[in-house]
Amino acid sequence: MDHRQWTVVGAPSSAGAHTPGIERAPAALRTAGLLDLLGADVEDAGDVPGFRWRPDPAYPRGQNAGAVAAVASAVADRVAAALGRGRAPLVLGGDCTVTVGLVAGCARAGLSPALVYVDGGPDLYTPETRANGNLDAMGLAHMLGLPGTLPEVAGVGPDVPLLSPERVVVYGDSLPRGDHERELVAELGLAYVPADEVHADARAAARRARSMAEGAADRFVVHVDVDVLSFVDMPLADVPEPFGLSLGEAAATLAELVASPRFAGLSVTEINPDHLPDDELLPRFAGVLAGALTGR
């Protein structure tokens, strides 16, 4: 994988989040040395215009939707440009809705990718089912065009919906049976690799996800929300989750997925620098991430 040419796109936005903080993640990851760790064949396309979260009382169930759509559209432009030059986009969020831009950018570049959604939850809420209105819990729902989603967010790409259910692999969550999103995964027929399977054998779980993504489309992209990690062991996430994957399990997963010749791009989201307990954690994470992405 050392030959892969990465183009880094910063998306410093917390528009879809609960509170501010994650808009500072792209700068923090650069300071932690991520680009240097990726090697010589990486370029920094800079940041799209960002947005710092603020309450949106006019639209309490879909807060800051206009800003979410604007950031995602700007990300899509830079992703499409990178893909057009044969490079792999690495989108540094920001909140989970920047992945709408990753998938929309693929569509603008003429691709119809599959999506492996590595996340503590599959973000299948809508404004009708998520009373607090944070759109980062609704990103995949908007890409799938579920009923009740917002046209300005669902319509960022050239097609609505951006994704069909058979092109989605949900990966790594610990949601219990009966959970609203877990039930939606089954109802929609989304491919599903739960955390228990990753804990049992991360490489095998990732190979299964990779095979499903490769079977669904000519190319695929990967979304990673760091809340998929155990917060006690790796306290990075904006919203701590009580369970999660180890950093080693996540790294093994990414290494397997990125090694595919059909891999097209990646987004890393929801890092809140305010939650870091020291100055060593983020460089450690950056080193493990870079190792997984380069095969080193």
Secondary structure by P-SEA (a helix, b strand, c coil): cccbbbbbbbbccccccccccccaaaaaaaaacccccccccccccccccccccccccccccccaaaaaaaaaaaaaaaaaaaaaacbbbbbbbcccaaaaaaaaaaaaaccbbbbbccccccccccccccccccccccaaaaaacccccccccccccccccccccccbbbcccccccccaaaaaaaaaccccccaaaaaacaaaaaaaaaaaaaaacccbbbbbccccccccccccccccccccccaaaaaaaaaaaaacccccbbbbccccccccccccaaaaaaaaaaaaaacc
